[in-house]
């Protein structure tokens, strides 16, 4: 049911236009914030998860090898002393 009152019709048009404008401003603000975050964090030296996991695995392997070598050196020192 439409109103015959032109004042109400104009008010409805104005409200619809304002809602569309606000929605557009919200989208634009979100995109701007996203771009600024990309710029801010893009300059930092972050590593990917895959790179982190690979380095973590390499460090674990190096730690194991160090422990093995330490045990061998201790065994050799014990043989030389005894």
Helices and strands as residue ranges (DSSP letters): H 6-42, H 49-81
